[in-house]
Amino acid sequence: MVADAVIWIVAGLAILGLVLYTVGLYNTFVRLGFANDQAFANIDSVLRQRHEEIPKLVNACQAYMEHERGVLEELTRLRTQADEAHGVDQKVKAENAIARQLGRLRLVLEAYPDLKASQNFMQAQQRMSEIETKINDRREFFNASATEYNTYIRQFPPLLFAPVLGFGKRSLLETPEELRANIPQPFPLKSR
């Protein structure tokens, strides 16, 4: 009788311990997820500014870049896609696509000296450079938050519980390969 009671007490304590551990894991997942959401909210306002500047940049480029219209149309399409994205992960993926397309645009712009002399283009380029600098400053904080979250859900034993509790990997904001070279700004201003 006493042995049966001890077994039930030990089993009950083990189940209680497992429940408490699962609650602690869940709360950690939630805390890290909210921290990452907040980090994205801090960068989202600057990303919105970039979205507002993209049409100005596209308009400034259109008259000069007849042969590169596809680059500009794709940038406009990606901006619309980003505006319609829901959830941090979808928004991050859309912003990564925009950043890659802006990198391609930057490379294409090198072939248009007349465009670089245009006052409208120079203003749009200056504003985009300022915004991209702000994004770069905040990207590091967001990516650190997402990396902390991703690292936690891949550790043992949290990796056993994360999928069951509905917590998955978070995307990082990327810096396009075109912008990783020793370039101080995504749209460097050239002195005349």
ABEGO torsion letter per residue (X at the ends): XAAAAAAAAAAAAAAAAAAAAAAAAAAAAAAAAAAAAAAAAAAAAAAAAAAAAAAAAAAAAAAABAAAAAAAAAAAAAAAAAAABBEAAAAAAAAAAAAAAAAAAAAAAAABAAAAABAAAAAAAAAAAAAAAAAAAAAAAAAAAAAAAAAAAABOAAAAAAAAAGBBBBBBBBBBAAAABBBABABBBBBX
